[in-house]
Amino acid sequence: MAVPKKRTSKSRKKIRKNVWKGKAYRAAVKAFSLAESISTGHSKSFYWIAKEDPSGSSK
């Protein structure tokens, strides 16, 4: 089984952790932006079929 030869420094660990957190943050911002554009009706890249109201009443 392969094992690391030397101990990883604290600074290297922090760098890797911050890169990982940055990717998650950017994904969250992108998802929130898409949700916001869909809710306001300004989305140009996301399409869906609106379902009919099951009660049959239109508002």
PyMOL Python script that loads the backbone (N, CA, C, O; Angstrom):
from pymol import cmd

cmd.read_pdbstr("""\
ATOM      1  N   MET A   1       0.847  -1.176   0.000  1.00  0.00           N
ATOM      2  CA  MET A   1       0.000   0.000   0.000  1.00  0.00           C
ATOM      3  C   MET A   1       0.892   1.239   0.000  1.00  0.00           C
ATOM      4  O   MET A   1       1.887   1.290   0.724  1.00  0.00           O
ATOM      5  N   ALA A   2       0.544   2.225  -0.799  1.00  0.00           N
ATOM      6  CA  ALA A   2       1.323   3.456  -0.911  1.00  0.00           C
ATOM      7  C   ALA A   2       1.063   4.351   0.300  1.00  0.00           C
ATOM      8  O   ALA A   2      -0.079   4.535   0.723  1.00  0.00           O
ATOM      9  N   VAL A   3       2.139   4.899   0.844  1.00  0.00           N
ATOM     10  CA  VAL A   3       2.026   5.831   1.971  1.00  0.00           C
ATOM     11  C   VAL A   3       2.844   7.081   1.658  1.00  0.00           C
ATOM     12  O   VAL A   3       3.855   6.997   0.960  1.00  0.00           O
ATOM     13  N   PRO A   4       2.420   8.237   2.165  1.00  0.00           N
ATOM     14  CA  PRO A   4       3.186   9.448   1.917  1.00  0.00           C
ATOM     15  C   PRO A   4       4.542   9.392   2.622  1.00  0.00           C
ATOM     16  O   PRO A   4       4.643   8.876   3.735  1.00  0.00           O
ATOM     17  N   LYS A   5       5.567   9.913   1.986  1.00  0.00           N
ATOM     18  CA  LYS A   5       6.927   9.874   2.550  1.00  0.00           C
ATOM     19  C   LYS A   5       7.114  10.918   3.634  1.00  0.00           C
ATOM     20  O   LYS A   5       7.796  10.673   4.629  1.00  0.00           O
ATOM     21  N   LYS A   6       6.505  12.087   3.442  1.00  0.00           N
ATOM     22  CA  LYS A   6       6.707  13.171   4.394  1.00  0.00           C
ATOM     23  C   LYS A   6       5.375  13.724   4.859  1.00  0.00           C
ATOM     24  O   LYS A   6       4.350  13.555   4.200  1.00  0.00           O
ATOM     25  N   ARG A   7       5.406  14.377   5.986  1.00  0.00           N
ATOM     26  CA  ARG A   7       4.214  14.982   6.558  1.00  0.00           C
ATOM     27  C   ARG A   7       3.824  16.223   5.755  1.00  0.00           C
ATOM     28  O   ARG A   7       4.687  17.002   5.351  1.00  0.00           O
ATOM     29  N   THR A   8       2.522  16.403   5.526  1.00  0.00           N
ATOM     30  CA  THR A   8       2.029  17.582   4.818  1.00  0.00           C
ATOM     31  C   THR A   8       2.017  18.770   5.778  1.00  0.00           C
ATOM     32  O   THR A   8       1.532  18.654   6.904  1.00  0.00           O
ATOM     33  N   SER A   9       2.537  19.890   5.346  1.00  0.00           N
ATOM     34  CA  SER A   9       2.618  21.065   6.213  1.00  0.00           C
ATOM     35  C   SER A   9       1.235  21.660   6.478  1.00  0.00           C
ATOM     36  O   SER A   9       0.291  21.445   5.718  1.00  0.00           O
ATOM     37  N   LYS A  10       1.143  22.410   7.570  1.00  0.00           N
ATOM     38  CA  LYS A  10      -0.122  23.068   7.924  1.00  0.00           C
ATOM     39  C   LYS A  10      -0.550  24.035   6.835  1.00  0.00           C
ATOM     40  O   LYS A  10      -1.735  24.115   6.509  1.00  0.00           O
ATOM     41  N   SER A  11       0.400  24.774   6.264  1.00  0.00           N
ATOM     42  CA  SER A  11       0.039  25.758   5.237  1.00  0.00           C
ATOM     43  C   SER A  11      -0.519  25.069   3.995  1.00  0.00           C
ATOM     44  O   SER A  11      -1.459  25.562   3.372  1.00  0.00           O
ATOM     45  N   ARG A  12       0.069  23.923   3.640  1.00  0.00           N
ATOM     46  CA  ARG A  12      -0.421  23.185   2.471  1.00  0.00           C
ATOM     47  C   ARG A  12      -1.837  22.665   2.727  1.00  0.00           C
ATOM     48  O   ARG A  12      -2.690  22.702   1.840  1.00  0.00           O
ATOM     49  N   LYS A  13      -2.078  22.178   3.954  1.00  0.00           N
ATOM     50  CA  LYS A  13      -3.425  21.710   4.307  1.00  0.00           C
ATOM     51  C   LYS A  13      -4.432  22.842   4.210  1.00  0.00           C
ATOM     52  O   LYS A  13      -5.532  22.655   3.691  1.00  0.00           O
ATOM     53  N   LYS A  14      -4.058  24.023   4.710  1.00  0.00           N
ATOM     54  CA  LYS A  14      -4.962  25.174   4.673  1.00  0.00           C
ATOM     55  C   LYS A  14      -5.251  25.591   3.236  1.00  0.00           C
ATOM     56  O   LYS A  14      -6.384  25.936   2.898  1.00  0.00           O
ATOM     57  N   ILE A  15      -4.225  25.559   2.396  1.00  0.00           N
ATOM     58  CA  ILE A  15      -4.413  25.921   0.984  1.00  0.00           C
ATOM     59  C   ILE A  15      -5.421  24.971   0.335  1.00  0.00           C
ATOM     60  O   ILE A  15      -6.350  25.416  -0.339  1.00  0.00           O
ATOM     61  N   ARG A  16      -5.239  23.660   0.538  1.00  0.00           N
ATOM     62  CA  ARG A  16      -6.143  22.672  -0.063  1.00  0.00           C
ATOM     63  C   ARG A  16      -7.560  22.826   0.461  1.00  0.00           C
ATOM     64  O   ARG A  16      -8.526  22.725  -0.296  1.00  0.00           O
ATOM     65  N   LYS A  17      -7.681  23.070   1.761  1.00  0.00           N
ATOM     66  CA  LYS A  17      -9.000  23.231   2.365  1.00  0.00           C
ATOM     67  C   LYS A  17      -9.692  24.471   1.815  1.00  0.00           C
ATOM     68  O   LYS A  17     -10.890  24.438   1.531  1.00  0.00           O
ATOM     69  N   ASN A  18      -8.946  25.567   1.661  1.00  0.00           N
ATOM     70  CA  ASN A  18      -9.536  26.798   1.135  1.00  0.00           C
ATOM     71  C   ASN A  18      -9.937  26.660  -0.330  1.00  0.00           C
ATOM     72  O   ASN A  18     -10.942  27.235  -0.749  1.00  0.00           O
ATOM     73  N   VAL A  19      -9.173  25.913  -1.106  1.00  0.00           N
ATOM     74  CA  VAL A  19      -9.543  25.656  -2.501  1.00  0.00           C
ATOM     75  C   VAL A  19     -10.861  24.885  -2.537  1.00  0.00           C
ATOM     76  O   VAL A  19     -11.752  25.204  -3.325  1.00  0.00           O
ATOM     77  N   TRP A  20     -10.981  23.874  -1.683  1.00  0.00           N
ATOM     78  CA  TRP A  20     -12.195  23.057  -1.606  1.00  0.00           C
ATOM     79  C   TRP A  20     -13.388  23.905  -1.184  1.00  0.00           C
ATOM     80  O   TRP A  20     -14.469  23.792  -1.763  1.00  0.00           O
ATOM     81  N   LYS A  21     -13.196  24.755  -0.174  1.00  0.00           N
ATOM     82  CA  LYS A  21     -14.282  25.625   0.287  1.00  0.00           C
ATOM     83  C   LYS A  21     -14.664  26.643  -0.791  1.00  0.00           C
ATOM     84  O   LYS A  21     -15.841  26.967  -0.948  1.00  0.00           O
ATOM     85  N   GLY A  22     -13.676  27.145  -1.531  1.00  0.00           N
ATOM     86  CA  GLY A  22     -13.949  28.107  -2.598  1.00  0.00           C
ATOM     87  C   GLY A  22     -14.809  27.510  -3.693  1.00  0.00           C
ATOM     88  O   GLY A  22     -15.711  28.169  -4.210  1.00  0.00           O
ATOM     89  N   LYS A  23     -14.530  26.251  -4.050  1.00  0.00           N
ATOM     90  CA  LYS A  23     -15.339  25.583  -5.075  1.00  0.00           C
ATOM     91  C   LYS A  23     -16.781  25.428  -4.603  1.00  0.00           C
ATOM     92  O   LYS A  23     -17.721  25.649  -5.367  1.00  0.00           O
ATOM     93  N   ALA A  24     -16.948  25.046  -3.334  1.00  0.00           N
ATOM     94  CA  ALA A  24     -18.293  24.887  -2.783  1.00  0.00           C
ATOM     95  C   ALA A  24     -19.024  26.226  -2.748  1.00  0.00           C
ATOM     96  O   ALA A  24     -20.216  26.291  -3.050  1.00  0.00           O
ATOM     97  N   TYR A  25     -18.320  27.289  -2.383  1.00  0.00           N
ATOM     98  CA  TYR A  25     -18.929  28.618  -2.315  1.00  0.00           C
ATOM     99  C   TYR A  25     -19.395  29.068  -3.697  1.00  0.00           C
ATOM    100  O   TYR A  25     -20.505  29.579  -3.843  1.00  0.00           O
ATOM    101  N   ARG A  26     -18.554  28.881  -4.707  1.00  0.00           N
ATOM    102  CA  ARG A  26     -18.928  29.292  -6.065  1.00  0.00           C
ATOM    103  C   ARG A  26     -20.116  28.486  -6.578  1.00  0.00           C
ATOM    104  O   ARG A  26     -20.976  29.034  -7.268  1.00  0.00           O
ATOM    105  N   ALA A  27     -20.181  27.187  -6.253  1.00  0.00           N
ATOM    106  CA  ALA A  27     -21.322  26.359  -6.658  1.00  0.00           C
ATOM    107  C   ALA A  27     -22.602  26.838  -5.977  1.00  0.00           C
ATOM    108  O   ALA A  27     -23.668  26.857  -6.593  1.00  0.00           O
ATOM    109  N   ALA A  28     -22.497  27.222  -4.709  1.00  0.00           N
ATOM    110  CA  ALA A  28     -23.665  27.706  -3.976  1.00  0.00           C
ATOM    111  C   ALA A  28     -24.170  29.030  -4.538  1.00  0.00           C
ATOM    112  O   ALA A  28     -25.377  29.236  -4.662  1.00  0.00           O
ATOM    113  N   VAL A  29     -23.250  29.922  -4.878  1.00  0.00           N
ATOM    114  CA  VAL A  29     -23.632  31.214  -5.453  1.00  0.00           C
ATOM    115  C   VAL A  29     -24.318  31.015  -6.800  1.00  0.00           C
ATOM    116  O   VAL A  29     -25.311  31.678  -7.103  1.00  0.00           O
ATOM    117  N   LYS A  30     -23.789  30.104  -7.602  1.00  0.00           N
ATOM    118  CA  LYS A  30     -24.374  29.824  -8.914  1.00  0.00           C
ATOM    119  C   LYS A  30     -25.780  29.243  -8.771  1.00  0.00           C
ATOM    120  O   LYS A  30     -26.689  29.631  -9.505  1.00  0.00           O
ATOM    121  N   ALA A  31     -25.961  28.309  -7.825  1.00  0.00           N
ATOM    122  CA  ALA A  31     -27.272  27.703  -7.604  1.00  0.00           C
ATOM    123  C   ALA A  31     -28.276  28.742  -7.108  1.00  0.00           C
ATOM    124  O   ALA A  31     -29.426  28.756  -7.545  1.00  0.00           O
ATOM    125  N   PHE A  32     -27.841  29.606  -6.199  1.00  0.00           N
ATOM    126  CA  PHE A  32     -28.733  30.639  -5.681  1.00  0.00           C
ATOM    127  C   PHE A  32     -29.120  31.621  -6.774  1.00  0.00           C
ATOM    128  O   PHE A  32     -30.267  32.063  -6.838  1.00  0.00           O
ATOM    129  N   SER A  33     -28.166  31.963  -7.636  1.00  0.00           N
ATOM    130  CA  SER A  33     -28.437  32.879  -8.730  1.00  0.00           C
ATOM    131  C   SER A  33     -29.469  32.280  -9.698  1.00  0.00           C
ATOM    132  O   SER A  33     -30.374  32.978 -10.155  1.00  0.00           O
ATOM    133  N   LEU A  34     -29.326  30.987 -10.004  1.00  0.00           N
ATOM    134  CA  LEU A  34     -30.278  30.321 -10.887  1.00  0.00           C
ATOM    135  C   LEU A  34     -31.665  30.289 -10.256  1.00  0.00           C
ATOM    136  O   LEU A  34     -32.661  30.560 -10.926  1.00  0.00           O
ATOM    137  N   ALA A  35     -31.732  29.959  -8.970  1.00  0.00           N
ATOM    138  CA  ALA A  35     -33.021  29.913  -8.270  1.00  0.00           C
ATOM    139  C   ALA A  35     -33.676  31.288  -8.257  1.00  0.00           C
ATOM    140  O   ALA A  35     -34.889  31.401  -8.428  1.00  0.00           O
ATOM    141  N   GLU A  36     -32.881  32.330  -8.054  1.00  0.00           N
ATOM    142  CA  GLU A  36     -33.412  33.693  -8.025  1.00  0.00           C
ATOM    143  C   GLU A  36     -33.969  34.090  -9.391  1.00  0.00           C
ATOM    144  O   GLU A  36     -35.040  34.691  -9.476  1.00  0.00           O
ATOM    145  N   SER A  37     -33.237  33.751 -10.469  1.00  0.00           N
ATOM    146  CA  SER A  37     -33.706  34.113 -11.804  1.00  0.00           C
ATOM    147  C   SER A  37     -34.964  33.340 -12.182  1.00  0.00           C
ATOM    148  O   SER A  37     -35.832  33.870 -12.876  1.00  0.00           O
ATOM    149  N   ILE A  38     -35.070  32.088 -11.730  1.00  0.00           N
ATOM    150  CA  ILE A  38     -36.268  31.296 -12.014  1.00  0.00           C
ATOM    151  C   ILE A  38     -37.465  31.879 -11.270  1.00  0.00           C
ATOM    152  O   ILE A  38     -38.553  32.001 -11.832  1.00  0.00           O
ATOM    153  N   SER A  39     -37.258  32.241  -9.998  1.00  0.00           N
ATOM    154  CA  SER A  39     -38.382  32.736  -9.195  1.00  0.00           C
ATOM    155  C   SER A  39     -38.890  34.084  -9.687  1.00  0.00           C
ATOM    156  O   SER A  39     -40.073  34.389  -9.533  1.00  0.00           O
ATOM    157  N   THR A  40     -38.012  34.898 -10.278  1.00  0.00           N
ATOM    158  CA  THR A  40     -38.443  36.194 -10.794  1.00  0.00           C
ATOM    159  C   THR A  40     -38.931  36.103 -12.235  1.00  0.00           C
ATOM    160  O   THR A  40     -39.531  37.044 -12.754  1.00  0.00           O
ATOM    161  N   GLY A  41     -38.667  34.948 -12.889  1.00  0.00           N
ATOM    162  CA  GLY A  41     -39.101  34.761 -14.266  1.00  0.00           C
ATOM    163  C   GLY A  41     -38.148  35.332 -15.295  1.00  0.00           C
ATOM    164  O   GLY A  41     -38.524  35.488 -16.457  1.00  0.00           O
ATOM    165  N   HIS A  42     -36.917  35.650 -14.898  1.00  0.00           N
ATOM    166  CA  HIS A  42     -35.941  36.227 -15.826  1.00  0.00           C
ATOM    167  C   HIS A  42     -34.940  35.208 -16.362  1.00  0.00           C
ATOM    168  O   HIS A  42     -33.960  35.588 -17.003  1.00  0.00           O
ATOM    169  N   SER A  43     -35.169  33.931 -16.111  1.00  0.00           N
ATOM    170  CA  SER A  43     -34.233  32.907 -16.555  1.00  0.00           C
ATOM    171  C   SER A  43     -34.322  32.720 -18.064  1.00  0.00           C
ATOM    172  O   SER A  43     -35.413  32.580 -18.618  1.00  0.00           O
ATOM    173  N   LYS A  44     -33.160  32.717 -18.730  1.00  0.00           N
ATOM    174  CA  LYS A  44     -33.113  32.502 -20.169  1.00  0.00           C
ATOM    175  C   LYS A  44     -32.491  31.141 -20.512  1.00  0.00           C
ATOM    176  O   LYS A  44     -32.496  30.733 -21.674  1.00  0.00           O
ATOM    177  N   SER A  45     -31.959  30.440 -19.505  1.00  0.00           N
ATOM    178  CA  SER A  45     -31.266  29.186 -19.785  1.00  0.00           C
ATOM    179  C   SER A  45     -31.904  27.990 -19.101  1.00  0.00           C
ATOM    180  O   SER A  45     -31.387  26.879 -19.217  1.00  0.00           O
ATOM    181  N   PHE A  46     -33.003  28.177 -18.395  1.00  0.00           N
ATOM    182  CA  PHE A  46     -33.629  27.085 -17.654  1.00  0.00           C
ATOM    183  C   PHE A  46     -35.097  27.031 -18.036  1.00  0.00           C
ATOM    184  O   PHE A  46     -35.835  27.994 -17.826  1.00  0.00           O
ATOM    185  N   TYR A  47     -35.524  25.901 -18.600  1.00  0.00           N
ATOM    186  CA  TYR A  47     -36.898  25.755 -19.058  1.00  0.00           C
ATOM    187  C   TYR A  47     -37.570  24.605 -18.319  1.00  0.00           C
ATOM    188  O   TYR A  47     -36.929  23.600 -18.010  1.00  0.00           O
ATOM    189  N   TRP A  48     -38.842  24.750 -18.040  1.00  0.00           N
ATOM    190  CA  TRP A  48     -39.608  23.693 -17.401  1.00  0.00           C
ATOM    191  C   TRP A  48     -41.057  23.803 -17.846  1.00  0.00           C
ATOM    192  O   TRP A  48     -41.496  24.844 -18.335  1.00  0.00           O
ATOM    193  N   ILE A  49     -41.798  22.705 -17.668  1.00  0.00           N
ATOM    194  CA  ILE A  49     -43.209  22.670 -18.036  1.00  0.00           C
ATOM    195  C   ILE A  49     -44.015  22.915 -16.770  1.00  0.00           C
ATOM    196  O   ILE A  49     -43.877  22.189 -15.786  1.00  0.00           O
ATOM    197  N   ALA A  50     -44.850  23.933 -16.800  1.00  0.00           N
ATOM    198  CA  ALA A  50     -45.683  24.255 -15.639  1.00  0.00           C
ATOM    199  C   ALA A  50     -46.815  23.253 -15.551  1.00  0.00           C
ATOM    200  O   ALA A  50     -47.487  22.977 -16.545  1.00  0.00           O
ATOM    201  N   LYS A  51     -47.029  22.705 -14.353  1.00  0.00           N
ATOM    202  CA  LYS A  51     -48.113  21.745 -14.157  1.00  0.00           C
ATOM    203  C   LYS A  51     -49.416  22.475 -13.915  1.00  0.00           C
ATOM    204  O   LYS A  51     -49.440  23.572 -13.358  1.00  0.00           O
ATOM    205  N   GLU A  52     -50.502  21.847 -14.345  1.00  0.00           N
ATOM    206  CA  GLU A  52     -51.830  22.410 -14.132  1.00  0.00           C
ATOM    207  C   GLU A  52     -52.219  22.232 -12.669  1.00  0.00           C
ATOM    208  O   GLU A  52     -51.756  21.297 -12.016  1.00  0.00           O
ATOM    209  N   ASP A  53     -53.053  23.107 -12.156  1.00  0.00           N
ATOM    210  CA  ASP A  53     -53.547  23.017 -10.795  1.00  0.00           C
ATOM    211  C   ASP A  53     -54.495  21.817 -10.707  1.00  0.00           C
ATOM    212  O   ASP A  53     -55.456  21.750 -11.473  1.00  0.00           O
ATOM    213  N   PRO A  54     -54.251  20.866  -9.793  1.00  0.00           N
ATOM    214  CA  PRO A  54     -55.088  19.663  -9.731  1.00  0.00           C
ATOM    215  C   PRO A  54     -56.536  19.932  -9.319  1.00  0.00           C
ATOM    216  O   PRO A  54     -57.421  19.132  -9.622  1.00  0.00           O
ATOM    217  N   SER A  55     -56.784  21.046  -8.633  1.00  0.00           N
ATOM    218  CA  SER A  55     -58.155  21.350  -8.206  1.00  0.00           C
ATOM    219  C   SER A  55     -59.002  21.878  -9.357  1.00  0.00           C
ATOM    220  O   SER A  55     -60.230  21.887  -9.276  1.00  0.00           O
ATOM    221  N   GLY A  56     -58.347  22.315 -10.424  1.00  0.00           N
ATOM    222  CA  GLY A  56     -59.075  22.777 -11.591  1.00  0.00           C
ATOM    223  C   GLY A  56     -59.409  24.249 -11.561  1.00  0.00           C
ATOM    224  O   GLY A  56     -59.925  24.786 -12.541  1.00  0.00           O
ATOM    225  N   SER A  57     -59.127  24.914 -10.453  1.00  0.00           N
ATOM    226  CA  SER A  57     -59.423  26.351 -10.378  1.00  0.00           C
ATOM    227  C   SER A  57     -58.215  27.156 -10.816  1.00  0.00           C
ATOM    228  O   SER A  57     -57.090  26.845 -10.425  1.00  0.00           O
ATOM    229  N   SER A  58     -58.425  28.159 -11.600  1.00  0.00           N
ATOM    230  CA  SER A  58     -57.325  29.003 -12.042  1.00  0.00           C
ATOM    231  C   SER A  58     -57.394  30.334 -11.306  1.00  0.00           C
ATOM    232  O   SER A  58     -58.468  30.909 -11.128  1.00  0.00           O
ATOM    233  N   LYS A  59     -56.244  30.805 -10.887  1.00  0.00           N
ATOM    234  CA  LYS A  59     -56.197  32.058 -10.136  1.00  0.00           C
ATOM    235  C   LYS A  59     -55.558  33.146 -10.944  1.00  0.00           C
ATOM    236  O   LYS A  59     -55.433  34.275 -10.469  1.00  0.00           O
TER     237      LYS A  59
END
""", "prot")
cmd.dss("prot")
cmd.show_as("cartoon", "prot")
cmd.util.cbc("prot")
cmd.orient("prot")
